[in-house]
Amino acid sequence: MPMRLWQVRRHWNLFARRDPFWAVLTTPGTEGNRWAIDEFFARGQREVDAAITTIQARLPGTGRRQALDFGCGVGRITQALAQHFDRVTGVDISSDMLVHARRHNRHGDRVAYEHNPVAHLGRFADGTFDLVFSVLTLQHLAPEYSRRYLAEFMRVCAPHGAV
């Protein structure tokens, strides 16, 4: 039976207390809090840089004002997106993961982290974000939640934006 949202939140809060970076990116040899933090964030930067290159090639009119990182965890992707967007919002179900994300924020007020323990993105208006980005997140959710969130991604994405 798939986990309910409260169970997912509980699990990720536990992961955040035990080994937050490895929970996000399970690279062999990095478990037990052995991630080199600079390399952890550098991998996120490389991943985002490649994605932005692809998006710009396929959708050259995509804006660069605001991006949403859904399931941001400790902020690996959020921080990388801040190199490409004026403002980035990271949302996560785990308040404990967000403690780490805020601690590693290198972009001040241009990056915001918000706790989102519900099955929607109702806190955001329609068409808010030029890019809605999510990686290594939806597979942790029951299909009913993934479908809801995908619909929400489309709702909060700006005209001519990308999901």
MOSULWO-V490050 format. One record per backbone hydrogen bond with DSSP energy under -0.5 kcal/mol. CO is the residue of the C=O (numbers start at 0). NH is the residue of the N-H. If there is no record, write none. Layout:
# MOSULWO-V490050
co=CO nh=NH
co=CO nh=NH
This chain:
# MOSULWO-V490050
co=3 nh=6
co=3 nh=7
co=4 nh=8
co=5 nh=9
co=6 nh=10
co=7 nh=11
co=8 nh=12
co=9 nh=13
co=10 nh=14
co=11 nh=15
co=12 nh=16
co=13 nh=17
co=14 nh=18
co=15 nh=19
co=18 nh=22
co=19 nh=23
co=20 nh=24
co=24 nh=26
co=26 nh=29
co=29 nh=33
co=29 nh=34
co=34 nh=36
co=35 nh=39
co=36 nh=40
co=37 nh=41
co=38 nh=42
co=39 nh=43
co=40 nh=44
co=41 nh=45
co=42 nh=46
co=43 nh=47
co=44 nh=48
co=45 nh=49
co=46 nh=50
co=47 nh=51
co=48 nh=52
co=49 nh=53
co=50 nh=54
co=51 nh=55
co=52 nh=56
co=53 nh=57
co=54 nh=58
co=58 nh=61
co=63 nh=85
co=64 nh=86
co=65 nh=129
co=65 nh=130
co=66 nh=88
co=67 nh=69
co=67 nh=132
co=68 nh=71
co=68 nh=90
co=71 nh=74
co=71 nh=75
co=74 nh=78
co=75 nh=79
co=76 nh=80
co=77 nh=81
co=79 nh=82
co=80 nh=83
co=80 nh=84
co=86 nh=66
co=87 nh=111
co=88 nh=68
co=89 nh=113
co=90 nh=70
co=90 nh=71
co=91 nh=115
co=92 nh=94
co=93 nh=97
co=94 nh=98
co=95 nh=99
co=96 nh=100
co=97 nh=101
co=98 nh=102
co=99 nh=103
co=101 nh=104
co=106 nh=109
co=107 nh=110
co=109 nh=87
co=111 nh=89
co=113 nh=91
co=120 nh=123
co=124 nh=127
co=128 nh=157
co=129 nh=161
co=130 nh=67
co=130 nh=132
co=132 nh=69
co=136 nh=139
co=137 nh=140
co=141 nh=144
co=141 nh=145
co=142 nh=146
co=143 nh=147
co=144 nh=148
co=145 nh=149
co=146 nh=150
co=147 nh=151
co=148 nh=152
co=149 nh=153
co=150 nh=154
co=151 nh=155
co=152 nh=156
co=154 nh=126
co=155 nh=128
co=157 nh=160
co=161 nh=131
